Structures are given as structure tokens and as C-alpha cells.
Amino acid sequence: MSAPGEIAAESFDVVVVGGGPSGATAAHDLARAGRRVLLLDRAGRIKPCGGAIPPRLMRDFDIPEALLCARATSARMISPKAREVDMPIEGGFVGMVDRDVFDEWLRARAADAGAERRTGRFEQLERDADGAALVAYTSGKGEGALTVRVRAKLVIGADGARSQVARQAIRGGGETKCVFAYHEIIRAPGAGFRGFDGRRCDVFYQGKLSPDFYAWIFPHGETASVGVGSARKGFSLRGAITALRASTGLDHCETIRTEGAPIPLKPLKRWDNGRDVLLAGDAAGVVAPASGEGIYYAMQGGREAARAADVFLATGQPRSLKEARKRFMRAHGKIFLVLGIMQHFWYRSDKRREGFVKMCADPDVQRLTWDAYMNKELVRAEPGAHARIFLKDMGHLLGLSPS
């Protein structure tokens, strides 16, 4: 209840904090279900991201091909010793998107479905006199800035790896281990430029560029993303990109913009507060280890959050919020586990990175890797291939394979 003389706060079924792929997807799905939704996003936010999306994402979330700025038909892995291994995608492609365009399209689609969009910075999760959630946010800048409060039956925190919603509402929230990513969007070189292919994603597994992750050059049509990630404190991400651009001849290309942000690599153990707050996307830690892929998992996490939220609103039972994490981990937990083990072992030294890139030349590895990536599930249909990969993998681990 509001105190005498106060204006009652505007009320929503759900306030979604964060308008990236996860938050925009949750807002869209809930608005389509007939819920009154506020989608709150701060201005000028573009996440550093290679921008790769698999075909399954386009199918599951009805993404039109017109949003693609490029189609990658192969990947090239580069080892510490500059060994290059090409991994062609047989009969398919990986879609590439620019996050500024892609994210805005998702937010606009949520609004078209009925969600109300507002621009503002989340400040605090408060409680009304009757215990209902109050979301306080700042609208505007400078002297014209105003603090606005809205009531919500449920708050979905989709506000990134250092989520303020998570920090304020959920034990251990906002504290997950992160890789820090930085990229530069550059003007792509012209056709025929040696070392760059507008249909290929280049991934550099070199300790000098990243001591614990990797660097990349991804095509975006008229532009390209040149980026790197690392969790090592004191490591210069900008310095690594400067070196990478110099070594590939891309230092002469125009720099259009630069971005940096933390990227979580481990799902949180809890995504809800048992009452009226639920996390999604980076705030919940759903970025794949080893690959750093996050767009598909963010959108899937947003969809699961919306499903759980709809049940919560219909029943009033807070326990229904736990279903978002349960369903997500049931579908993707094994993939996250396998990728986490892979990153822990293969990214630890240049010697191991060399072996990892060498393994990528194996046809069985390539086929199963692309199948898993494109379809977002572990492939079970080829036990013979899995056995061959295991034996080869053990040979590399024990140093029995020739260089």
C-alpha cells in the first residue's frame, strides 16, 4: 500500500531488467501469453560478441535470415605454432549477426507482442508496504534524471554477468567466475585480402593472445569482429588485439567501435529467490565454457524463464520458478560439463593448445563438433566415432601421437 499523499506505483505482472537476447525473449514470450510486461534496458549497451548463431536458434526463435550480416561456411583454428586447421561446414552455415542490430530487433519484436519498453538504469529492488517488489530505476541523465518505481508480481533479472538484480536478491548472484571479453568492430578488408575470408571464422589458440581462452576474427559482412577473452588479471586484452591485428594486416582497417564486458562461464546454482525474482541469460551464468557461445543459451534461458514465470503468475506458487533452471540444465547441463572439462585441460598451456588444434583436423572430431553445435545436443548416434576420438584424445594426452 502507498502512504498518504504518495502516488501509487504503476503495476506490471513482470518487470524484465535487461534487454539483451535473454530479456527480450522472456518479455516477448510473456507478452504473447497476455501478461503485462515492462522491458527495462539501459541505453547504449552493446555486448562484445563474435555474433555467431546456429541454425537451431533461427528455427526455434523464428529469426529471419535478413538479420544475418554474413554466413560462415567454415572455421579455421590457428595453433601457437601457427598451424592452421580448416573445419568446413558440410551442407550448412553459421549465421553471423551484429549485436546492435540483432538485439534491437528482438526488443522491437517484444514491443510488437505487447511488452512496454522503457530506457533506464536499474538501481534497486525494494519492497512496498505489502511486501510486493518495487523496481527502482533512473530515467534520463544529469539534472533531468528521475527515479521511477514500478510494482511487479515478478522480476526477471537479465542484466548481465554482473547482475545487480542477482546481487540484491539471490545469494551468490553476480559473483560467478568470468572471462573478460574485448573486441573491436573494424571495416572489413576488400575481396582478395590475404588472410581474411568473409565466409570463415578464424579462432586463435595462442597463449600470447590469450593465456586461458582464445582470440577471434569473425566476418560480419562489411565489418568484422576482432576479439579476445581472458580471466587472467593484468593481461592486456587491448594489447592482444593490437598484436593480432598487426600480425594479420588488419591494423590498417578502420576501427568503428570497441566494446568490453565480463562473460560468465558457469551457471549459478540458484536462479530464483524463492519468492518473486528469477534470473536469465548472463545473469544466470549461461554461457558455454570453452566456446564462450552465449546467444542461443541466453535466448533459451529467457524462454525457460518466461515459461516458469507464466506458471508462477497463474498459480502464485514460488516453487514453480525453480523449473526454469531445472529444464535448462536437463537440456544443456551435459554439454556445459563437457566443455568446462575441455577448457580446463586444453587451454592451460601452448603445448596442449597445439594438441587441441591438431585434433581439430580429425574428420570425426569435425563432424561431431559441427553436429553438436548446429543442433545444440551431444551426438549419440555414432559410437564408433566417439570411440575413435577417445583413443586419439588419449594419444595426445599421453604424448603418443606424432606432431
N, C-alpha and C positions, 0 to 999 in steps of 0.2 A: 504494500500500500504506500502511496505517496503521502508525505507530510503536508499539513495545511499550507496553502499558498504555493505549493510546488506543482509544476505541470507534469502530469503522468507521462512516463517514458513510453515511446512508441513500442509496440509489441510485435514480435515475429515468432513463428514456430521455430525457425532455425536461423542463427547468425553464423555464416561461414566466414572465418577470418583468413584471408589469403586467396588470391585469385589466380594462382598458377593452375597447371593441369589438374591437380587433385581437387582443389577447392572449387574450380569452375565446373568440374564433372559432378561433384557432390551437389552443388547448387542447381545444376541443370536437371539432374535426376529427381531431386526433391521437388523442384518447381513443377516438373511434368507430372509428379504424383499429386499435385494440388496443394502442396504445402506453401505457406507464406515464408519466403526466404529472403534474407538480406545477404548479399555478397559484398564483403568489405575488402578492398585491396588498396595498398598504398601506391602512389604514383611513381612512375619511373623505374619500376622494378623489372629487370631482365636478368634471368639466371644464366651464368656461364654454362654452356651446354653444347656438346657436339651436334645435337639436334637429330639423332637417328631414331626412327620409329619403325618397328617391324610391321609386316603385313597384317598380323593378327590385331594389332592396335587399330589399324584402319578399318578392319572388319567389325570388331567388337564395339567401336565407338563412332561408327559412321563418319569417318574422316574423309572428305573429298580429296581426290588426287590433285585438285587445283591448288591445295595448300602446300604441296611439295615444291621446294625450290630446286631439288636435284634428286636423282635416282642413282644410288651407288650399286654397281653390279659386281664389285669385288672389294676385298680388303687386302692391304699389304702390311705384313709385320716386319719390322726392322729391328735387328738384334744389336747388342752392344758392339759387335764386330762388323756391323753394317751388312750383315747377311739379310737378304730380302726374300720373303716368302709370300707369294701371291695366293690368295684364297678366293677363287671365283665363286659367285653365287649362281649355281646352275638353275636356269629357268625362272629366276626371280630377281628381286631387288630390295634394297633397304631404302626406305623413304627418308629424305632429309628435309627438316623444317627450320625456319628461323624462329626463335622463341618469341621475339617481339610480335611477329605476325600471328604465329600459331596460338599463343596464349590469349591474345586479344580476341581472336576468332572464337575461342572456347568461352570467354567471358560474355561476348555478344550473344552466343548461342544460348547461354544460361539466361540472359535477359530476355531473349525472344521466347523462352519457355515460361517466363513469368517471374523470374528472380529479380529483385530490385538491386541495382548496382549503386554502390557509393564508393567514393575515393576518400581514404582517410588512414590514419596510422593507429593501430590498436594500442591502447595504453594500459588498461587494467580490467580484470574480471572482478566485478563487485557483486554484492547481494542486496536486493531490495528488502524492505521490511518484512515481507512474507517469505523471504528466502530464495526468491526467483533470481536467476542470473541476470546481471546487468553488464552489458558490454560497453565500456567507455572508450571512445576513440576521438582523435583530434582531426578536425576537418579544417582545411585551409592552412596558410603559412603566415609566419610573422605576426604582426599586430592584429591581423584579421582572423587568426586561428581561433577556433571554438572547440570546446569539449562537448561531445554529444554522448548521450547514454540511451541505449535501447534495451528493452527486455527480450529475453529469449527463453523458450522452453528447453532449447538445446543449443550448445555452442560447438561448432566443429572447428578445431584448430588446424588449419592447413597453411600455416605461416612460416614454413621453412625449418631448416635444420636447427636453428637456434630459437625455436618457437617460444614466444613469450606466453602464449596460451598454455603450452605444456609446462613451462617453468612455474606458472602461477597455480595450476590446477592439478597436476599429476606428479606424484613422487618419481623422481628420476627423469622427468621430462626436460628436454632441452639440454641434456648432458651427454648425449651419445657421442661416441668417437667419430671424428670426421676426417675426411680428406679435404684439403682446401684446393679449390679449382680456380684457375685463372685462364681466360682466353682472350684473344684479340681477333675481332672480325676485320678481315682485310679485303681489299679489292682483289678478286681472283685474277691470276695472270692469264694472258691470252692463250689461245689454242697453240699447241706445239711447244709450250714452255716445258723445258726438260725437268722431270722430277715431279710434276704435278699433273694429275688426271682428274678431270671433273666428274668422273664416274667411279672414283676409287677413294676409299677411306684409308689413310696411312696411320699406323699406330707404331710408336717408337718405344721399345722396351730397352731403355738405356739409362744406366744409373746416373750419368752426367746430366740427363734431362729430368729424371725423377728417381730418387733413391728408393722409393717404395710403391710407385704406381706406374703411370705411363704418360707419354705426351702424344698429341694427335694433330693431324691435319685433315679436316673433313670438308668436302665440297658443299657449297651452298648456292650453286648456280653462278650468279655474278659475283658472289663473295665466297669466302672460306673462313672456317673457324680453325684457328691455330691455338691449341691449348695444352694445359698440363695440370696434373694433380699431385699432391703430396701431403702427407700428415707430418712430415719432418719439420719441427720448429727451426726457424732460422734459414731454411732452404729458400733461395730466391726464385719464386715462380716467374717473375718478370724477367729475371736474368736467363732462366732456362728457355723462355720463349724467344728472347733476343738471340740466343745462341742457335736455336732451332731455325729461326727464320734466316739467319745468316748462312747456315750450312746448307739450306735448301734453296737459297736465292730469293726467298720471299721477303727479304728485308727491304727490297725496293718497292714493294707493293704498298699502296695507300692503306693506312690504318683508319678504319671507320669508327670503331668504338672498342672499348675494353671493359671487361666485367670480371668480378671475382666474388666467390661465395663459398661457404662450407658445404660439403656434401656428406651426409651420414652414410655409413656402410654397415649398419646393424639395426634391425628392427628393435624398437623398445619392447620390453617385456609386458608393458601395460599401455593400452591406448585410450582408456577411459578412466574417469574419476569415480565411477560407481554411482553417479548422480545425474549429471547433465552436461558433461564435457566429453568430447570424443576427438581423437587426433586422426589425421590422414596425411598421406604423402611424406615429404621430407620430415615433417614434424613427428611422424611415427617411425621414421628411420628406414623407409622402404626404398632404398637404392641398392641395386645389386652389387655385392662385392666383386672385386677383380675387374669387372667391366665398367662399373660406375653408371650403368644404364638406369635411368630413373623415370622417363616419361611414361612408359607403359605401366610400370608398377605404381606410379603416382596416380594415374587415372583409374587403375583397378582398385587401389586403396580408397580413392574418392567414391567409387561406385559402391564398394562394400560399406563405407561409412554411411552413404545415403540409404542403403537397404536397412542397416541397423537402426538408423535414425527414424525411418518411416515406421518400423515396428514399435520403437520406443514411443513415438508420438501417438500411435494407435492404442497402445496398451498401458502406457505410463510406467512400464517396468524397466528400471535402470539396467537390470541384468542383460537385457537384450543388446545393450551397447557392446558387450564383450564379443558378440558374434562377428563383428567386423574383423577383428584380429584373427579369430579362430578360422574363419573362412579363407582369409588371405593366406595365412600360414599353411593351411591344409593344401592350398593350390600351389604355393611357391616356396614353402619353407625348405624343401629338399634342395631346390636349385640354389637358394641363398647359402645353404650349408656347404654344398659342393664348391661354389665359387669362393666362399670365405676360406676354405682349406687351400684352394688353389692359390689365392692371393698370398696367404701366409707363407706358403712354401716357395712358389716360383718367383716372387718379386723380391726376395731377400738379398740377392747378390747378382752381379752381372754374369757369373758363371751359370747360375740357374736360369737367368733370363735367356741366355744363349741356348740352353737346352730346351726351354719352352718354345722359343721361336722355331727351333729345328723340328720339334714335334708338330708344329702347325703345318708343316709340309706334307704330313701323312694324309692320304686320301680319306681314311676312316675318320681321323680327327676332324677334318674339314667338313665331311658330310654330316656327322653327328652334331658338330658345333652349330652349323647353319640350321639344321633341323630344330635344335633346341631353341635357338634364338628366334627363328621365324615363327615358331608355334608356341613358345613360352612354356615348354614342358620337357622333362627328360625323356629321351627316346628309349623305349623298352623293346622295340621290335627287332633289334639286331644284336643278339647276344654274342655272336661271333665277332662282330666289330668291336664290341666292348671288351671282349677278352684280348683281342689283338692290341688294342690301345693300352690295356693294363700291362701286358708284357713289355711293350715298348716303353711305357712310362717307367716301369721298374728298371729297365735297362738304363734309362737316362739318370734315374736317381742313384743307381749304384755305379755309374760311370762305365758301364759295359758297352754303351753304344758308341760307334765311331763318330768322330767330329765331322 
